[in-house]
């Protein structure tokens, strides 16, 4: 897994939207969505629930988000 994909995950968690995160990351929505699905497959965990207009993190997704935010604060 690449670091940039983890950054993509954080952007989606922040925006609560794949399309909103894709815009802020200057990516196409299908590209971002595919990267996130690949990450979930690699981890073997569902990290988010995709709604009609909003993304909700699963318990595993919230744990990953908190871990990545702590990691960012340490390395910043």
N, CA, C and O atoms as CSV, one atom per row, in Angstrom:
chain,resi,resn,atom,element,x,y,z
A,1,UNK,N,N,0.845,-1.166,0.000
A,1,UNK,CA,C,0.000,0.000,0.000
A,1,UNK,C,C,0.898,1.240,0.000
A,1,UNK,O,O,1.911,1.302,0.696
A,2,UNK,N,N,0.499,2.196,-0.784
A,2,UNK,CA,C,1.289,3.416,-0.897
A,2,UNK,C,C,0.769,4.492,0.060
A,2,UNK,O,O,-0.415,4.534,0.394
A,3,UNK,N,N,1.673,5.343,0.482
A,3,UNK,CA,C,1.332,6.430,1.391
A,3,UNK,C,C,0.251,7.338,0.804
A,3,UNK,O,O,-0.618,7.818,1.530
A,4,UNK,N,N,0.304,7.569,-0.486
A,4,UNK,CA,C,-0.669,8.466,-1.101
A,4,UNK,C,C,-2.093,7.927,-0.959
A,4,UNK,O,O,-3.040,8.706,-0.842
A,5,UNK,N,N,-2.251,6.603,-0.969
A,5,UNK,CA,C,-3.592,6.023,-0.818
A,5,UNK,C,C,-4.112,6.274,0.593
A,5,UNK,O,O,-5.308,6.498,0.782
A,6,UNK,N,N,-3.235,6.237,1.569
A,6,UNK,CA,C,-3.642,6.565,2.941
A,6,UNK,C,C,-4.042,8.036,3.031
A,6,UNK,O,O,-4.976,8.382,3.754
A,7,UNK,N,N,-3.348,8.892,2.311
A,7,UNK,CA,C,-3.716,10.311,2.265
A,7,UNK,C,C,-5.073,10.483,1.582
A,7,UNK,O,O,-5.870,11.331,1.981
A,8,UNK,N,N,-5.330,9.679,0.558
A,8,UNK,CA,C,-6.637,9.717,-0.102
A,8,UNK,C,C,-7.738,9.328,0.894
A,8,UNK,O,O,-8.794,9.958,0.949
A,9,UNK,N,N,-7.468,8.287,1.671
A,9,UNK,CA,C,-8.450,7.844,2.662
A,9,UNK,C,C,-8.759,8.973,3.653
A,9,UNK,O,O,-9.922,9.215,3.978
A,10,UNK,N,N,-7.721,9.657,4.128
A,10,UNK,CA,C,-7.933,10.765,5.064
A,10,UNK,C,C,-8.743,11.892,4.428
A,10,UNK,O,O,-9.576,12.510,5.090
A,11,UNK,N,N,-8.502,12.158,3.155
A,11,UNK,CA,C,-9.270,13.204,2.467
A,11,UNK,C,C,-10.744,12.828,2.368
A,11,UNK,O,O,-11.617,13.674,2.561
A,12,UNK,N,N,-11.019,11.579,2.072
A,12,UNK,CA,C,-12.412,11.121,1.990
A,12,UNK,C,C,-13.061,11.179,3.371
A,12,UNK,O,O,-14.216,11.587,3.494
A,13,UNK,N,N,-12.337,10.780,4.397
A,13,UNK,CA,C,-12.871,10.843,5.763
A,13,UNK,C,C,-13.170,12.285,6.153
A,13,UNK,O,O,-14.182,12.559,6.798
A,14,UNK,N,N,-12.297,13.201,5.766
A,14,UNK,CA,C,-12.486,14.620,6.088
A,14,UNK,C,C,-13.680,15.201,5.331
A,14,UNK,O,O,-14.510,15.900,5.911
A,15,UNK,N,N,-13.757,14.909,4.043
A,15,UNK,CA,C,-14.817,15.465,3.192
A,15,UNK,C,C,-16.147,14.722,3.344
A,15,UNK,O,O,-17.206,15.262,3.024
A,16,UNK,N,N,-16.086,13.497,3.826
A,16,UNK,CA,C,-17.245,12.601,3.928
A,16,UNK,C,C,-17.901,12.394,2.565
A,16,UNK,O,O,-19.106,12.169,2.455
A,17,UNK,N,N,-17.062,12.479,1.532
A,17,UNK,CA,C,-17.560,12.346,0.174
A,17,UNK,C,C,-16.406,11.990,-0.753
A,17,UNK,O,O,-15.340,12.601,-0.692
A,18,UNK,N,N,-16.623,11.007,-1.604
A,18,UNK,CA,C,-15.581,10.655,-2.563
A,18,UNK,C,C,-15.457,11.747,-3.620
A,18,UNK,O,O,-14.349,12.118,-4.007
A,19,UNK,N,N,-16.586,12.258,-4.084
A,19,UNK,CA,C,-16.512,13.298,-5.114
A,19,UNK,C,C,-15.879,14.575,-4.570
A,19,UNK,O,O,-15.099,15.220,-5.271
A,20,UNK,N,N,-16.201,14.949,-3.339
A,20,UNK,CA,C,-15.583,16.129,-2.731
A,20,UNK,C,C,-14.093,15.949,-2.524
A,20,UNK,O,O,-13.312,16.868,-2.772
A,21,UNK,N,N,-13.692,14.766,-2.068
A,21,UNK,CA,C,-12.271,14.481,-1.876
A,21,UNK,C,C,-11.551,14.439,-3.215
A,21,UNK,O,O,-10.431,14.935,-3.336
A,22,UNK,N,N,-12.188,13.849,-4.222
A,22,UNK,CA,C,-11.572,13.772,-5.551
A,22,UNK,C,C,-11.294,15.176,-6.081
A,22,UNK,O,O,-10.242,15.430,-6.668
A,23,UNK,N,N,-12.233,16.069,-5.871
A,23,UNK,CA,C,-12.043,17.455,-6.325
A,23,UNK,C,C,-10.870,18.113,-5.598
A,23,UNK,O,O,-10.037,18.764,-6.228
A,24,UNK,N,N,-10.802,17.948,-4.290
A,24,UNK,CA,C,-9.727,18.577,-3.528
A,24,UNK,C,C,-8.368,17.954,-3.825
A,24,UNK,O,O,-7.336,18.612,-3.689
A,25,UNK,N,N,-8.366,16.682,-4.230
A,25,UNK,CA,C,-7.119,15.983,-4.553
A,25,UNK,C,C,-6.751,16.093,-6.036
A,25,UNK,O,O,-5.687,15.637,-6.456
A,26,UNK,N,N,-7.639,16.700,-6.818
A,26,UNK,CA,C,-7.438,16.842,-8.268
A,26,UNK,C,C,-7.334,15.476,-8.952
A,26,UNK,O,O,-6.469,15.241,-9.796
A,27,UNK,N,N,-8.254,14.581,-8.553
A,27,UNK,CA,C,-8.357,13.247,-9.143
A,27,UNK,C,C,-9.768,13.076,-9.682
A,27,UNK,O,O,-10.684,13.803,-9.298
A,28,UNK,N,N,-9.933,12.112,-10.573
A,28,UNK,CA,C,-11.291,11.788,-10.999
A,28,UNK,C,C,-11.943,10.928,-9.917
A,28,UNK,O,O,-11.265,10.197,-9.194
A,29,UNK,N,N,-13.251,11.026,-9.821
A,29,UNK,CA,C,-13.980,10.268,-8.811
A,29,UNK,C,C,-13.803,8.760,-9.014
A,29,UNK,O,O,-13.583,8.048,-8.034
A,30,UNK,N,N,-13.892,8.241,-10.258
A,30,UNK,CA,C,-13.701,6.795,-10.428
A,30,UNK,C,C,-12.307,6.319,-10.010
A,30,UNK,O,O,-12.165,5.232,-9.449
A,31,UNK,N,N,-11.287,7.125,-10.279
A,31,UNK,CA,C,-9.923,6.759,-9.883
A,31,UNK,C,C,-9.812,6.656,-8.371
A,31,UNK,O,O,-9.268,5.685,-7.846
A,32,UNK,N,N,-10.328,7.656,-7.678
A,32,UNK,CA,C,-10.265,7.660,-6.218
A,32,UNK,C,C,-11.061,6.501,-5.638
A,32,UNK,O,O,-10.595,5.822,-4.723
A,33,UNK,N,N,-12.243,6.276,-6.157
A,33,UNK,CA,C,-13.088,5.191,-5.670
A,33,UNK,C,C,-12.391,3.839,-5.854
A,33,UNK,O,O,-12.436,2.992,-4.961
A,34,UNK,N,N,-11.753,3.636,-6.999
A,34,UNK,CA,C,-11.040,2.387,-7.259
A,34,UNK,C,C,-9.866,2.212,-6.303
A,34,UNK,O,O,-9.639,1.111,-5.802
A,35,UNK,N,N,-9.120,3.281,-6.042
A,35,UNK,CA,C,-7.991,3.213,-5.113
A,35,UNK,C,C,-8.463,2.805,-3.721
A,35,UNK,O,O,-7.821,1.992,-3.055
A,36,UNK,N,N,-9.583,3.367,-3.285
A,36,UNK,CA,C,-10.104,3.056,-1.958
A,36,UNK,C,C,-10.615,1.616,-1.875
A,36,UNK,O,O,-10.404,0.939,-0.869
A,37,UNK,N,N,-11.281,1.152,-2.922
A,37,UNK,CA,C,-11.749,-0.247,-2.944
A,37,UNK,C,C,-10.561,-1.209,-2.921
A,37,UNK,O,O,-10.592,-2.230,-2.235
A,38,UNK,N,N,-9.514,-0.871,-3.678
A,38,UNK,CA,C,-8.308,-1.706,-3.675
A,38,UNK,C,C,-7.679,-1.749,-2.281
A,38,UNK,O,O,-7.214,-2.799,-1.837
A,39,UNK,N,N,-7.669,-0.606,-1.597
A,39,UNK,CA,C,-7.108,-0.546,-0.245
A,39,UNK,C,C,-7.926,-1.433,0.701
A,39,UNK,O,O,-7.363,-2.180,1.502
A,40,UNK,N,N,-9.251,-1.345,0.603
A,40,UNK,CA,C,-10.108,-2.170,1.451
A,40,UNK,C,C,-9.874,-3.658,1.168
A,40,UNK,O,O,-9.835,-4.470,2.092
A,41,UNK,N,N,-9.721,-4.008,-0.103
A,41,UNK,CA,C,-9.439,-5.406,-0.451
A,41,UNK,C,C,-8.104,-5.849,0.120
A,41,UNK,O,O,-7.993,-6.949,0.663
A,42,UNK,N,N,-7.091,-5.001,0.002
A,42,UNK,CA,C,-5.769,-5.341,0.514
A,42,UNK,C,C,-5.792,-5.553,2.023
A,42,UNK,O,O,-5.139,-6.460,2.539
A,43,UNK,N,N,-6.543,-4.717,2.724
A,43,UNK,CA,C,-6.632,-4.832,4.180
A,43,UNK,C,C,-7.620,-5.918,4.617
A,43,UNK,O,O,-7.562,-6.403,5.747
A,44,UNK,N,N,-8.509,-6.284,3.725
A,44,UNK,CA,C,-9.522,-7.284,4.072
A,44,UNK,C,C,-10.578,-6.738,5.017
A,44,UNK,O,O,-11.205,-7.493,5.760
A,45,UNK,N,N,-10.772,-5.429,4.988
A,45,UNK,CA,C,-11.738,-4.769,5.872
A,45,UNK,C,C,-12.532,-3.727,5.089
A,45,UNK,O,O,-11.994,-3.065,4.201
A,46,UNK,N,N,-13.811,-3.587,5.424
A,46,UNK,CA,C,-14.596,-2.490,4.879
A,46,UNK,C,C,-14.334,-1.283,5.766
A,46,UNK,O,O,-14.564,-1.338,6.974
A,47,UNK,N,N,-13.861,-0.209,5.186
A,47,UNK,CA,C,-13.499,0.980,5.951
A,47,UNK,C,C,-14.559,2.064,5.905
A,47,UNK,O,O,-14.593,2.945,6.764
A,48,UNK,N,N,-15.427,1.998,4.899
A,48,UNK,CA,C,-16.453,3.025,4.772
A,48,UNK,C,C,-17.719,2.450,4.175
A,48,UNK,O,O,-17.702,1.476,3.423
A,49,UNK,N,N,-18.806,3.083,4.534
A,49,UNK,CA,C,-20.107,2.728,3.979
A,49,UNK,C,C,-20.457,3.830,2.999
A,49,UNK,O,O,-20.546,5.001,3.369
A,50,UNK,N,N,-20.653,3.448,1.757
A,50,UNK,CA,C,-20.925,4.418,0.710
A,50,UNK,C,C,-22.426,4.647,0.612
A,50,UNK,O,O,-23.176,3.755,0.215
A,51,UNK,N,N,-22.855,5.848,0.978
A,51,UNK,CA,C,-24.262,6.222,0.862
A,51,UNK,C,C,-24.490,6.963,-0.439
A,51,UNK,O,O,-23.580,7.082,-1.259
A,52,UNK,N,N,-25.693,7.458,-0.631
A,52,UNK,CA,C,-26.015,8.189,-1.866
A,52,UNK,C,C,-25.178,9.453,-2.015
A,52,UNK,O,O,-24.688,9.750,-3.105
A,53,UNK,N,N,-25.018,10.176,-0.958
A,53,UNK,CA,C,-24.299,11.449,-1.043
A,53,UNK,C,C,-23.208,11.595,0.017
A,53,UNK,O,O,-22.502,12.604,0.054
A,54,UNK,N,N,-23.075,10.596,0.869
A,54,UNK,CA,C,-22.167,10.747,1.994
A,54,UNK,C,C,-21.470,9.433,2.316
A,54,UNK,O,O,-22.033,8.352,2.144
A,55,UNK,N,N,-20.251,9.551,2.780
A,55,UNK,CA,C,-19.465,8.406,3.210
A,55,UNK,C,C,-19.488,8.368,4.739
A,55,UNK,O,O,-19.287,9.391,5.394
A,56,UNK,N,N,-19.730,7.198,5.294
A,56,UNK,CA,C,-19.669,7.001,6.728
A,56,UNK,C,C,-18.587,5.967,7.008
A,56,UNK,O,O,-18.564,4.902,6.392
A,57,UNK,N,N,-17.702,6.278,7.927
A,57,UNK,CA,C,-16.642,5.334,8.266
A,57,UNK,C,C,-17.194,4.220,9.144
A,57,UNK,O,O,-18.025,4.452,10.022
A,58,UNK,N,N,-16.717,3.008,8.890
A,58,UNK,CA,C,-17.032,1.883,9.766
A,58,UNK,C,C,-16.156,2.011,11.020
A,58,UNK,O,O,-15.319,2.909,11.109
A,59,UNK,N,N,-16.354,1.119,11.971
A,59,UNK,CA,C,-15.504,1.142,13.165
A,59,UNK,C,C,-14.035,0.996,12.783
A,59,UNK,O,O,-13.170,1.682,13.327
A,60,UNK,N,N,-13.761,0.086,11.835
A,60,UNK,CA,C,-12.377,-0.096,11.380
A,60,UNK,C,C,-11.853,1.153,10.691
A,60,UNK,O,O,-10.686,1.512,10.850
A,61,UNK,N,N,-12.714,1.815,9.925
A,61,UNK,CA,C,-12.334,3.052,9.259
A,61,UNK,C,C,-12.006,4.158,10.249
A,61,UNK,O,O,-11.066,4.926,10.044
A,62,UNK,N,N,-12.790,4.238,11.332
A,62,UNK,CA,C,-12.521,5.252,12.359
A,62,UNK,C,C,-11.200,4.976,13.068
A,62,UNK,O,O,-10.456,5.903,13.389
A,63,UNK,N,N,-10.913,3.711,13.309
A,63,UNK,CA,C,-9.640,3.353,13.947
A,63,UNK,C,C,-8.476,3.748,13.041
A,63,UNK,O,O,-7.495,4.330,13.504
A,64,UNK,N,N,-8.586,3.431,11.750
A,64,UNK,CA,C,-7.528,3.784,10.812
A,64,UNK,C,C,-7.360,5.301,10.722
A,64,UNK,O,O,-6.236,5.804,10.711
A,65,UNK,N,N,-8.477,6.027,10.657
A,65,UNK,CA,C,-8.397,7.493,10.590
A,65,UNK,C,C,-7.673,8.053,11.808
A,65,UNK,O,O,-6.787,8.894,11.662
A,66,UNK,N,N,-8.030,7.608,12.993
A,66,UNK,CA,C,-7.380,8.103,14.207
A,66,UNK,C,C,-5.893,7.780,14.210
A,66,UNK,O,O,-5.072,8.616,14.588
A,67,UNK,N,N,-5.546,6.568,13.787
A,67,UNK,CA,C,-4.140,6.174,13.722
A,67,UNK,C,C,-3.380,7.066,12.749
A,67,UNK,O,O,-2.292,7.546,13.069
A,68,UNK,N,N,-3.937,7.289,11.574
A,68,UNK,CA,C,-3.249,8.105,10.565
A,68,UNK,C,C,-3.137,9.560,11.006
A,68,UNK,O,O,-2.137,10.217,10.719
A,69,UNK,N,N,-4.142,10.063,11.693
A,69,UNK,CA,C,-4.074,11.443,12.198
A,69,UNK,C,C,-2.987,11.575,13.256
A,69,UNK,O,O,-2.264,12.571,13.278
A,70,UNK,N,N,-2.863,10.579,14.136
A,70,UNK,CA,C,-1.787,10.600,15.132
A,70,UNK,C,C,-0.436,10.524,14.450
A,70,UNK,O,O,0.496,11.230,14.833
A,71,UNK,N,N,-0.325,9.687,13.457
A,71,UNK,CA,C,0.918,9.552,12.712
A,71,UNK,C,C,1.285,10.863,12.037
A,71,UNK,O,O,2.452,11.255,12.033
A,72,UNK,N,N,0.304,11.539,11.470
A,72,UNK,CA,C,0.560,12.845,10.837
A,72,UNK,C,C,1.064,13.850,11.854
A,72,UNK,O,O,1.985,14.615,11.566
A,73,UNK,N,N,0.475,13.858,13.038
A,73,UNK,CA,C,0.894,14.839,14.056
A,73,UNK,C,C,2.304,14.566,14.562
A,73,UNK,O,O,3.025,15.492,14.934
A,74,UNK,N,N,2.692,13.310,14.575
A,74,UNK,CA,C,4.050,12.950,15.017
A,74,UNK,C,C,5.069,13.358,13.966
A,74,UNK,O,O,6.148,13.846,14.302
A,75,UNK,N,N,4.736,13.162,12.705
A,75,UNK,CA,C,5.698,13.420,11.627
A,75,UNK,C,C,5.659,14.857,11.134
A,75,UNK,O,O,6.499,15.254,10.326
A,76,UNK,N,N,4.712,15.633,11.599
A,76,UNK,CA,C,4.595,17.022,11.123
A,76,UNK,C,C,5.621,17.932,11.768
A,76,UNK,O,O,5.656,19.127,11.476
